[in-house]
Amino acid sequence: MRLFTRTLVLSVLLVRWSYAQTNISGRVVGLDPALADSVNITLKDGSGEIIYSQVHLSQNSTFHLSSGETGGLLLEVTCPGFYSAQAALLTIGSTSDTVEIHLSPTARHQHDSRVTFHDSTSIEARFALLHMKSRFQMSVRYAEERAEFLETHGDINGFKVDWRDDANSIAEEIQGEKEPILRQELVMQYYQISVASPESTSKDSATKWIWEIPPDSPVWCYHSNLYGMLALGHMDTYPAFLDRMITASQGRQFRARLLSDRARWALATGDTATFLQTMDVLTTGYSDTKWATEASRLVHPFLHPGDRVPTFNLLSIDDTLESISSAKMVGKVYLIDFWGTWCTPCIKQMPYLHKAYERFKRKGFTIISIAFDSDIDRVMRFRRKKWHMPWLNAFIGKDYHSSTISTFGVRHFPYPILVDSRGTIVALGETLWGEQLEKALENYFHD
């Protein structure tokens, strides 16, 4: 199959019209017309989750894509026998440029598919290179080091990547970059490292720089974990900033995603009024979006402080003859902790759980950790290492439709629920993450 040892060159014309319509037309050069039907060209949102339009090449190797979405878009080109290629299409103002996408054959075992702009000095070209290069290199490095760790240790407990050199390099680029949109992309990359590996970055710098990115910046469109990134680092200011982003957003799909994030945040923090108001906007004006469909599953149940804790009866994984039930916990103050060995934020919560337990256990406080995991042996191995979790432990498997998950309305992990001696929920969700757990217990025990 000699045809699959050649390199494909794709020329694309990018145009953003003033009436917020993105049109992409192009032609594949150097391709046998017989392969035209095998080339799939897709225009997606910045995170790659939503497909806006998708076409195959015509027989004369031309194509046209259009979308009403603007801001941050991804162009993806695939063809059997070749590594796929993606291009971050930052549409800022009227854009007209030519892009060449080179697809490298998989037979070479060298993933060097790349995107080259005709005008390599344009902001769009520089942004595409900056975004896609970082995204590719960091994901490849993470996958390689994870595979090596797994082969050496047999599981991934304790695995982490040292991102300090990467963070220092990005910090230097941030200091020297004068173009606002490129600086914003670098800041976002630095902040992502800060959330994933706090020890690798300067918290002060990450906090200062992230708020330099204005709510209407298209850079936000390319980073899907807004909820985790902003909520973990800036809980107090996150809701207000998210509201400003929703107002400033020009893309309809992206605005729906932000509304979904706002609803999740309100749900987790027990803000019933905001949750219901946001859900009304989302399901009324954006009912055709993926985000409205997903958010609609959040409506019931809706636990919040002041509710009675749902009835539960679970088997202990430390003593299978013992049960852990809501009836047995009456008279005790306890934290229900939904977690998993696969969940990085759950692992980050471990030192705070152990510290709170040691400090308040003599006052009658305990923890019920409910492992949402596919393998009970993995949970036991995890506990034999650094974090022993010397409290009550249960295992429910990894089924998002399980009765326990549905009863407690668990939508993310970790999901802590603080219950008082009368069986009433005191606090839940992100309000108990990190050092806030001890603060909540201090208020309860008046320590």
One Martini backbone bead per residue (centre of mass of N, CA, C, O) as a GRO file, in nm:
protein
  447
    1MET     BB    1   0.071   0.054   0.030
    2ARG     BB    2   0.200   0.337  -0.087
    3LEU     BB    3  -0.009   0.557  -0.017
    4PHE     BB    4   0.069   0.523   0.313
    5THR     BB    5   0.375   0.677   0.273
    6ARG     BB    6   0.261   0.947   0.251
    7THR     BB    7   0.217   1.294   0.257
    8LEU     BB    8  -0.018   1.512   0.368
    9VAL     BB    9  -0.157   1.820   0.229
   10LEU     BB   10  -0.341   2.083   0.390
   11SER     BB   11  -0.546   2.338   0.265
   12VAL     BB   12  -0.660   2.628   0.456
   13LEU     BB   13  -0.935   2.850   0.489
   14LEU     BB   14  -0.975   3.118   0.719
   15VAL     BB   15  -1.304   3.250   0.819
   16ARG     BB   16  -1.439   3.536   0.988
   17TRP     BB   17  -1.733   3.666   1.016
   18SER     BB   18  -1.911   3.938   1.139
   19TYR     BB   19  -2.173   3.728   1.189
   20ALA     BB   20  -2.060   3.476   1.351
   21GLN     BB   21  -1.920   3.305   1.108
   22THR     BB   22  -1.758   3.001   1.050
   23ASN     BB   23  -1.532   2.943   0.774
   24ILE     BB   24  -1.409   2.639   0.607
   25SER     BB   25  -1.174   2.605   0.348
   26GLY     BB   26  -1.037   2.343   0.121
   27ARG     BB   27  -0.736   2.144   0.027
   28VAL     BB   28  -0.598   1.848  -0.092
   29VAL     BB   29  -0.264   1.765  -0.129
   30GLY     BB   30  -0.122   1.473  -0.257
   31LEU     BB   31  -0.390   1.303  -0.327
   32ASP     BB   32  -0.556   1.038  -0.396
   33PRO     BB   33  -0.880   1.034  -0.499
   34ALA     BB   34  -0.945   0.745  -0.375
   35LEU     BB   35  -0.908   0.878  -0.063
   36ALA     BB   36  -1.127   1.090  -0.004
   37ASP     BB   37  -1.334   0.914   0.175
   38SER     BB   38  -1.111   0.874   0.417
   39VAL     BB   39  -1.137   1.172   0.480
   40ASN     BB   40  -1.180   1.342   0.795
   41ILE     BB   41  -1.354   1.654   0.872
   42THR     BB   42  -1.345   1.847   1.182
   43LEU     BB   43  -1.551   2.066   1.382
   44LYS     BB   44  -1.478   2.189   1.705
   45ASP     BB   45  -1.447   2.247   2.005
   46GLY     BB   46  -1.186   2.331   2.211
   47SER     BB   47  -1.214   2.039   2.372
   48GLY     BB   48  -1.344   1.813   2.161
   49GLU     BB   49  -1.660   1.732   2.236
   50ILE     BB   50  -1.795   1.910   2.006
   51ILE     BB   51  -1.970   1.883   1.706
   52TYR     BB   52  -2.036   2.102   1.439
   53SER     BB   53  -1.874   1.974   1.184
   54GLN     BB   54  -1.879   1.730   0.897
   55VAL     BB   55  -1.650   1.600   0.643
   56HIS     BB   56  -1.571   1.506   0.326
   57LEU     BB   57  -1.414   1.474   0.056
   58SER     BB   58  -1.404   1.550  -0.246
   59GLN     BB   59  -1.298   1.451  -0.558
   60ASN     BB   60  -1.128   1.740  -0.567
   61SER     BB   61  -1.020   1.791  -0.265
   62THR     BB   62  -1.259   1.944  -0.126
   63PHE     BB   63  -1.394   2.177   0.132
   64HIS     BB   64  -1.666   2.261   0.378
   65LEU     BB   65  -1.697   2.461   0.677
   66SER     BB   66  -1.946   2.545   0.937
   67SER     BB   67  -2.014   2.795   1.208
   68GLY     BB   68  -2.163   2.976   1.481
   69GLU     BB   69  -1.904   2.938   1.621
   70THR     BB   70  -1.667   3.106   1.830
   71GLY     BB   71  -1.310   3.149   1.910
   72GLY     BB   72  -1.268   2.818   2.003
   73LEU     BB   73  -1.124   2.587   1.776
   74LEU     BB   74  -1.122   2.256   1.615
   75LEU     BB   75  -0.922   2.089   1.379
   76GLU     BB   76  -0.984   1.763   1.234
   77VAL     BB   77  -0.769   1.508   1.082
   78THR     BB   78  -0.849   1.196   0.919
   79CYS     BB   79  -0.675   0.878   0.826
   80PRO     BB   80  -0.619   0.582   0.733
   81GLY     BB   81  -0.272   0.530   0.816
   82PHE     BB   82  -0.282   0.797   0.994
   83TYR     BB   83  -0.209   1.047   1.176
   84SER     BB   84  -0.354   1.275   1.339
   85ALA     BB   85  -0.478   1.621   1.318
   86GLN     BB   86  -0.450   1.941   1.487
   87ALA     BB   87  -0.618   2.270   1.508
   88ALA     BB   88  -0.603   2.578   1.654
   89LEU     BB   89  -0.879   2.808   1.605
   90LEU     BB   90  -0.826   3.141   1.639
   91THR     BB   91  -1.097   3.374   1.636
   92ILE     BB   92  -0.976   3.709   1.586
   93GLY     BB   93  -1.149   3.839   1.400
   94SER     BB   94  -1.047   3.867   1.093
   95THR     BB   95  -0.974   3.558   0.915
   96SER     BB   96  -0.684   3.489   0.689
   97ASP     BB   97  -0.562   3.164   0.610
   98THR     BB   98  -0.307   2.915   0.565
   99VAL     BB   99  -0.317   2.554   0.604
  100GLU     BB  100  -0.090   2.287   0.683
  101ILE     BB  101  -0.151   1.933   0.696
  102HIS     BB  102   0.051   1.675   0.833
  103LEU     BB  103   0.035   1.328   0.769
  104SER     BB  104   0.160   1.059   0.930
  105PRO     BB  105   0.248   0.748   0.895
  106THR     BB  106   0.211   0.465   1.093
  107ALA     BB  107   0.448   0.294   0.966
  108ARG     BB  108   0.676   0.483   1.107
  109HIS     BB  109   0.632   0.529   1.419
  110GLN     BB  110   0.586   0.861   1.385
  111HIS     BB  111   0.445   1.133   1.556
  112ASP     BB  112   0.446   1.410   1.305
  113SER     BB  113   0.201   1.557   1.304
  114ARG     BB  114   0.116   1.878   1.146
  115VAL     BB  115   0.096   2.241   1.161
  116THR     BB  116   0.099   2.494   0.892
  117PHE     BB  117   0.132   2.824   0.841
  118HIS     BB  118   0.171   3.055   0.607
  119ASP     BB  119   0.157   3.265   0.850
  120SER     BB  120   0.381   3.230   1.111
  121THR     BB  121   0.332   3.540   1.246
  122SER     BB  122   0.066   3.501   1.336
  123ILE     BB  123  -0.140   3.472   1.599
  124GLU     BB  124  -0.276   3.209   1.513
  125ALA     BB  125  -0.015   3.047   1.464
  126ARG     BB  126   0.116   3.085   1.745
  127PHE     BB  127  -0.114   2.963   1.907
  128ALA     BB  128  -0.129   2.683   1.780
  129LEU     BB  129   0.158   2.600   1.854
  130LEU     BB  130   0.142   2.642   2.161
  131HIS     BB  131  -0.102   2.459   2.225
  132MET     BB  132  -0.036   2.185   2.074
  133LYS     BB  133   0.249   2.130   2.177
  134SER     BB  134   0.185   2.117   2.478
  135ARG     BB  135  -0.039   1.906   2.468
  136PHE     BB  136   0.131   1.679   2.343
  137GLN     BB  137   0.387   1.664   2.521
  138MET     BB  138   0.247   1.623   2.800
  139SER     BB  139   0.079   1.369   2.730
  140VAL     BB  140   0.316   1.188   2.646
  141ARG     BB  141   0.476   1.203   2.906
  142TYR     BB  142   0.260   1.097   3.097
  143ALA     BB  143   0.217   0.821   2.958
  144GLU     BB  144   0.509   0.716   2.977
  145GLU     BB  145   0.549   0.741   3.290
  146ARG     BB  146   0.304   0.571   3.370
  147ALA     BB  147   0.388   0.307   3.229
  148GLU     BB  148   0.657   0.274   3.381
  149PHE     BB  149   0.537   0.266   3.668
  150LEU     BB  150   0.346   0.025   3.627
  151GLU     BB  151   0.568  -0.182   3.550
  152THR     BB  152   0.728  -0.150   3.825
  153HIS     BB  153   0.466  -0.151   4.052
  154GLY     BB  154   0.161  -0.253   3.932
  155ASP     BB  155   0.069   0.046   3.994
  156ILE     BB  156  -0.045   0.404   4.051
  157ASN     BB  157   0.036   0.440   4.328
  158GLY     BB  158   0.220   0.744   4.362
  159PHE     BB  159   0.191   0.879   4.099
  160LYS     BB  160   0.412   1.132   3.945
  161VAL     BB  161   0.495   1.437   3.796
  162ASP     BB  162   0.771   1.640   3.725
  163TRP     BB  163   0.698   1.997   3.650
  164ARG     BB  164   0.918   2.215   3.712
  165ASP     BB  165   1.060   2.274   3.443
  166ASP     BB  166   0.805   2.350   3.290
  167ALA     BB  167   0.713   2.581   3.475
  168ASN     BB  168   0.969   2.757   3.450
  169SER     BB  169   0.953   2.795   3.144
  170ILE     BB  170   0.673   2.928   3.136
  171ALA     BB  171   0.737   3.165   3.324
  172GLU     BB  172   0.942   3.296   3.133
  173GLU     BB  173   0.745   3.338   2.898
  174ILE     BB  174   0.545   3.520   3.044
  175GLN     BB  175   0.744   3.755   3.105
  176GLY     BB  176   0.809   3.795   2.775
  177GLU     BB  177   0.512   3.820   2.688
  178LYS     BB  178   0.310   4.066   2.501
  179GLU     BB  179   0.090   3.897   2.391
  180PRO     BB  180  -0.204   3.845   2.537
  181ILE     BB  181  -0.308   3.564   2.420
  182LEU     BB  182  -0.037   3.413   2.474
  183ARG     BB  183  -0.015   3.468   2.773
  184GLN     BB  184  -0.281   3.330   2.850
  185GLU     BB  185  -0.199   3.045   2.762
  186LEU     BB  186   0.045   3.020   2.952
  187VAL     BB  187  -0.109   3.060   3.213
  188MET     BB  188  -0.293   2.814   3.181
  189GLN     BB  189  -0.065   2.605   3.184
  190TYR     BB  190   0.043   2.680   3.463
  191TYR     BB  191  -0.223   2.631   3.621
  192GLN     BB  192  -0.253   2.331   3.558
  193ILE     BB  193   0.002   2.251   3.709
  194SER     BB  194  -0.082   2.368   3.984
  195VAL     BB  195  -0.323   2.173   4.026
  196ALA     BB  196  -0.167   1.895   3.975
  197SER     BB  197   0.129   2.043   4.090
  198PRO     BB  198   0.197   2.253   4.340
  199GLU     BB  199   0.516   2.197   4.382
  200SER     BB  200   0.592   2.317   4.077
  201THR     BB  201   0.480   2.596   4.179
  202SER     BB  202   0.366   2.924   4.219
  203LYS     BB  203   0.099   3.029   4.384
  204ASP     BB  204   0.117   3.335   4.350
  205SER     BB  205   0.147   3.337   4.043
  206ALA     BB  206  -0.105   3.177   3.968
  207THR     BB  207  -0.308   3.370   4.106
  208LYS     BB  208  -0.230   3.628   3.954
  209TRP     BB  209  -0.248   3.534   3.649
  210ILE     BB  210  -0.538   3.411   3.613
  211TRP     BB  211  -0.680   3.708   3.654
  212GLU     BB  212  -0.580   3.826   3.371
  213ILE     BB  213  -0.802   3.667   3.242
  214PRO     BB  214  -1.059   3.740   3.074
  215PRO     BB  215  -1.386   3.633   3.043
  216ASP     BB  216  -1.370   3.675   2.702
  217SER     BB  217  -1.160   3.473   2.649
  218PRO     BB  218  -1.083   3.215   2.417
  219VAL     BB  219  -0.900   3.037   2.600
  220TRP     BB  220  -1.122   2.896   2.769
  221CYS     BB  221  -1.224   2.697   2.537
  222TYR     BB  222  -0.953   2.497   2.573
  223HIS     BB  223  -1.043   2.453   2.891
  224SER     BB  224  -1.254   2.223   3.042
  225ASN     BB  225  -1.149   2.240   3.363
  226LEU     BB  226  -1.283   2.486   3.519
  227TYR     BB  227  -1.408   2.374   3.774
  228GLY     BB  228  -1.145   2.254   3.897
  229MET     BB  229  -0.948   2.490   3.870
  230LEU     BB  230  -1.108   2.724   4.018
  231ALA     BB  231  -1.226   2.577   4.267
  232LEU     BB  232  -0.964   2.474   4.403
  233GLY     BB  233  -0.819   2.774   4.418
  234HIS     BB  234  -1.112   2.972   4.406
  235MET     BB  235  -1.392   2.962   4.577
  236ASP     BB  236  -1.488   3.259   4.637
  237THR     BB  237  -1.454   3.371   4.318
  238TYR     BB  238  -1.580   3.172   4.114
  239PRO     BB  239  -1.884   3.244   4.075
  240ALA     BB  240  -1.846   3.539   3.973
  241PHE     BB  241  -1.662   3.472   3.734
  242LEU     BB  242  -1.857   3.278   3.591
  243ASP     BB  243  -2.076   3.488   3.540
  244ARG     BB  244  -1.898   3.669   3.356
  245MET     BB  245  -1.848   3.452   3.141
  246ILE     BB  246  -2.140   3.406   3.058
  247THR     BB  247  -2.188   3.700   2.960
  248ALA     BB  248  -1.925   3.716   2.758
  249SER     BB  249  -2.000   3.490   2.588
  250GLN     BB  250  -2.034   3.400   2.232
  251GLY     BB  251  -2.070   3.100   2.264
  252ARG     BB  252  -2.323   2.878   2.301
  253GLN     BB  253  -2.189   2.615   2.398
  254PHE     BB  254  -2.004   2.745   2.608
  255ARG     BB  255  -2.231   2.867   2.777
  256ALA     BB  256  -2.359   2.597   2.852
  257ARG     BB  257  -2.114   2.488   3.003
  258LEU     BB  258  -2.109   2.713   3.219
  259LEU     BB  259  -2.391   2.659   3.331
  260SER     BB  260  -2.328   2.372   3.424
  261ASP     BB  261  -2.108   2.456   3.625
  262ARG     BB  262  -2.291   2.637   3.797
  263ALA     BB  263  -2.485   2.414   3.885
  264ARG     BB  264  -2.277   2.231   4.023
  265TRP     BB  265  -2.183   2.433   4.233
  266ALA     BB  266  -2.457   2.481   4.368
  267LEU     BB  267  -2.502   2.188   4.447
  268ALA     BB  268  -2.239   2.148   4.624
  269THR     BB  269  -2.317   2.422   4.814
  270GLY     BB  270  -2.644   2.450   4.855
  271ASP     BB  271  -2.761   2.648   4.618
  272THR     BB  272  -3.075   2.634   4.528
  273ALA     BB  273  -3.154   2.894   4.379
  274THR     BB  274  -2.924   2.892   4.167
  275PHE     BB  275  -2.973   2.616   4.053
  276LEU     BB  276  -3.267   2.657   3.948
  277GLN     BB  277  -3.208   2.907   3.774
  278THR     BB  278  -2.992   2.777   3.590
  279MET     BB  279  -3.165   2.539   3.489
  280ASP     BB  280  -3.377   2.712   3.348
  281VAL     BB  281  -3.188   2.841   3.140
  282LEU     BB  282  -3.068   2.579   3.021
  283THR     BB  283  -3.344   2.422   2.945
  284THR     BB  284  -3.467   2.659   2.772
  285GLY     BB  285  -3.209   2.777   2.584
  286TYR     BB  286  -3.029   2.467   2.582
  287SER     BB  287  -3.177   2.181   2.518
  288ASP     BB  288  -2.979   2.086   2.261
  289THR     BB  289  -2.756   2.027   2.460
  290LYS     BB  290  -2.535   1.840   2.636
  291TRP     BB  291  -2.539   2.011   2.902
  292ALA     BB  292  -2.843   1.992   2.960
  293THR     BB  293  -2.861   1.686   2.979
  294GLU     BB  294  -2.658   1.649   3.211
  295ALA     BB  295  -2.786   1.853   3.418
  296SER     BB  296  -3.069   1.711   3.449
  297ARG     BB  297  -2.942   1.482   3.643
  298LEU     BB  298  -2.919   1.684   3.907
  299VAL     BB  299  -3.201   1.743   4.032
  300HIS     BB  300  -3.203   1.436   4.135
  301PRO     BB  301  -3.092   1.469   4.410
  302PHE     BB  302  -3.099   1.744   4.676
  303LEU     BB  303  -2.859   1.803   4.886
  304HIS     BB  304  -2.851   1.978   5.208
  305PRO     BB  305  -2.827   2.160   5.458
  306GLY     BB  306  -3.059   2.001   5.700
  307ASP     BB  307  -3.071   1.730   5.610
  308ARG     BB  308  -3.121   1.411   5.606
  309VAL     BB  309  -2.958   1.137   5.606
  310PRO     BB  310  -2.943   0.884   5.425
  311THR     BB  311  -3.004   0.567   5.410
  312PHE     BB  312  -2.760   0.314   5.523
  313ASN     BB  313  -2.594  -0.013   5.419
  314LEU     BB  314  -2.268  -0.136   5.478
  315LEU     BB  315  -1.981  -0.306   5.413
  316SER     BB  316  -1.699  -0.393   5.553
  317ILE     BB  317  -1.356  -0.432   5.442
  318ASP     BB  318  -1.231  -0.523   5.734
  319ASP     BB  319  -1.529  -0.653   5.822
  320THR     BB  320  -1.766  -0.864   5.683
  321LEU     BB  321  -1.947  -0.884   5.962
  322GLU     BB  322  -1.975  -0.580   5.925
  323SER     BB  323  -2.169  -0.288   5.950
  324ILE     BB  324  -2.256   0.029   5.785
  325SER     BB  325  -2.483   0.255   5.943
  326SER     BB  326  -2.706   0.498   6.021
  327ALA     BB  327  -2.802   0.371   6.288
  328LYS     BB  328  -2.506   0.339   6.419
  329MET     BB  329  -2.441   0.671   6.390
  330VAL     BB  330  -2.597   0.756   6.614
  331GLY     BB  331  -2.429   1.012   6.805
  332LYS     BB  332  -2.237   1.083   6.563
  333VAL     BB  333  -1.964   1.235   6.409
  334TYR     BB  334  -1.949   1.241   6.042
  335LEU     BB  335  -1.774   1.143   5.739
  336ILE     BB  336  -1.864   1.118   5.412
  337ASP     BB  337  -1.638   0.949   5.168
  338PHE     BB  338  -1.615   0.988   4.834
  339TRP     BB  339  -1.394   0.768   4.648
  340GLY     BB  340  -1.071   0.708   4.459
  341THR     BB  341  -0.772   0.589   4.328
  342TRP     BB  342  -0.821   0.751   4.041
  343CYS     BB  343  -0.849   1.022   4.217
  344THR     BB  344  -0.666   1.298   4.256
  345PRO     BB  345  -0.834   1.477   4.458
  346CYS     BB  346  -0.858   1.246   4.666
  347ILE     BB  347  -0.557   1.224   4.733
  348LYS     BB  348  -0.528   1.528   4.822
  349GLN     BB  349  -0.730   1.480   5.073
  350MET     BB  350  -0.587   1.286   5.275
  351PRO     BB  351  -0.429   1.473   5.476
  352TYR     BB  352  -0.692   1.613   5.582
  353LEU     BB  353  -0.830   1.363   5.693
  354HIS     BB  354  -0.609   1.269   5.894
  355LYS     BB  355  -0.589   1.530   6.057
  356ALA     BB  356  -0.887   1.546   6.150
  357TYR     BB  357  -0.903   1.273   6.286
  358GLU     BB  358  -0.676   1.308   6.500
  359ARG     BB  359  -0.803   1.569   6.633
  360PHE     BB  360  -1.135   1.453   6.668
  361LYS     BB  361  -1.174   1.152   6.774
  362ARG     BB  362  -1.203   1.218   7.091
  363LYS     BB  363  -1.495   1.370   7.015
  364GLY     BB  364  -1.644   1.153   6.800
  365PHE     BB  365  -1.495   1.143   6.533
  366THR     BB  366  -1.554   1.019   6.196
  367ILE     BB  367  -1.507   0.799   5.906
  368ILE     BB  368  -1.662   0.724   5.581
  369SER     BB  369  -1.521   0.537   5.334
  370ILE     BB  370  -1.630   0.527   4.987
  371ALA     BB  371  -1.544   0.314   4.737
  372PHE     BB  372  -1.510   0.416   4.393
  373ASP     BB  373  -1.431   0.111   4.246
  374SER     BB  374  -1.317  -0.168   4.045
  375ASP     BB  375  -1.099  -0.255   4.287
  376ILE     BB  376  -1.045  -0.374   4.601
  377ASP     BB  377  -0.739  -0.434   4.592
  378ARG     BB  378  -0.651  -0.144   4.528
  379VAL     BB  379  -0.752  -0.025   4.792
  380MET     BB  380  -0.578  -0.200   4.984
  381ARG     BB  381  -0.303  -0.115   4.870
  382PHE     BB  382  -0.328   0.183   4.927
  383ARG     BB  383  -0.357   0.143   5.251
  384ARG     BB  384  -0.063   0.005   5.284
  385LYS     BB  385   0.065   0.265   5.255
  386LYS     BB  386   0.048   0.589   5.335
  387TRP     BB  387  -0.277   0.561   5.350
  388HIS     BB  388  -0.470   0.393   5.598
  389MET     BB  389  -0.747   0.466   5.697
  390PRO     BB  390  -0.843   0.445   6.039
  391TRP     BB  391  -1.146   0.373   5.953
  392LEU     BB  392  -1.425   0.355   5.789
  393ASN     BB  393  -1.485   0.100   5.524
  394ALA     BB  394  -1.607   0.096   5.184
  395PHE     BB  395  -1.756  -0.088   4.894
  396ILE     BB  396  -1.925  -0.017   4.552
  397GLY     BB  397  -1.780   0.026   4.313
  398LYS     BB  398  -1.812   0.128   3.946
  399ASP     BB  399  -2.133   0.269   3.956
  400TYR     BB  400  -2.322   0.539   3.848
  401HIS     BB  401  -2.612   0.363   3.905
  402SER     BB  402  -2.611   0.328   4.188
  403SER     BB  403  -2.792   0.359   4.474
  404THR     BB  404  -2.588   0.524   4.639
  405ILE     BB  405  -2.527   0.746   4.432
  406SER     BB  406  -2.824   0.835   4.397
  407THR     BB  407  -2.905   0.896   4.693
  408PHE     BB  408  -2.653   1.117   4.728
  409GLY     BB  409  -2.582   1.274   4.461
  410VAL     BB  410  -2.325   1.192   4.306
  411ARG     BB  411  -2.105   1.400   4.072
  412HIS     BB  412  -1.827   1.391   4.233
  413PHE     BB  413  -1.466   1.381   4.304
  414PRO     BB  414  -1.484   1.432   4.591
  415TYR     BB  415  -1.765   1.347   4.837
  416PRO     BB  416  -1.847   1.524   5.111
  417ILE     BB  417  -2.029   1.446   5.432
  418LEU     BB  418  -2.152   1.618   5.708
  419VAL     BB  419  -2.254   1.466   6.022
  420ASP     BB  420  -2.442   1.467   6.289
  421SER     BB  421  -2.573   1.318   6.582
  422ARG     BB  422  -2.878   1.339   6.435
  423GLY     BB  423  -2.846   1.309   6.108
  424THR     BB  424  -2.743   1.589   6.002
  425ILE     BB  425  -2.655   1.797   5.758
  426VAL     BB  426  -2.393   2.039   5.758
  427ALA     BB  427  -2.205   1.955   5.507
  428LEU     BB  428  -2.088   1.981   5.150
  429GLY     BB  429  -1.852   1.928   4.938
  430GLU     BB  430  -1.629   2.187   4.871
  431THR     BB  431  -1.662   2.297   5.176
  432LEU     BB  432  -1.460   2.026   5.260
  433TRP     BB  433  -1.208   2.105   5.135
  434GLY     BB  434  -0.934   2.076   5.280
  435GLU     BB  435  -0.914   2.309   5.538
  436GLN     BB  436  -1.234   2.325   5.570
  437LEU     BB  437  -1.280   2.080   5.748
  438GLU     BB  438  -1.158   2.183   6.013
  439LYS     BB  439  -1.333   2.437   6.034
  440ALA     BB  440  -1.603   2.287   6.058
  441LEU     BB  441  -1.521   2.132   6.320
  442GLU     BB  442  -1.462   2.375   6.494
  443ASN     BB  443  -1.752   2.487   6.488
  444TYR     BB  444  -1.884   2.235   6.613
  445PHE     BB  445  -1.671   2.191   6.868
  446HIS     BB  446  -1.539   2.456   6.962
  447ASP     BB  447  -1.199   2.454   6.926
   0.00000   0.00000   0.00000
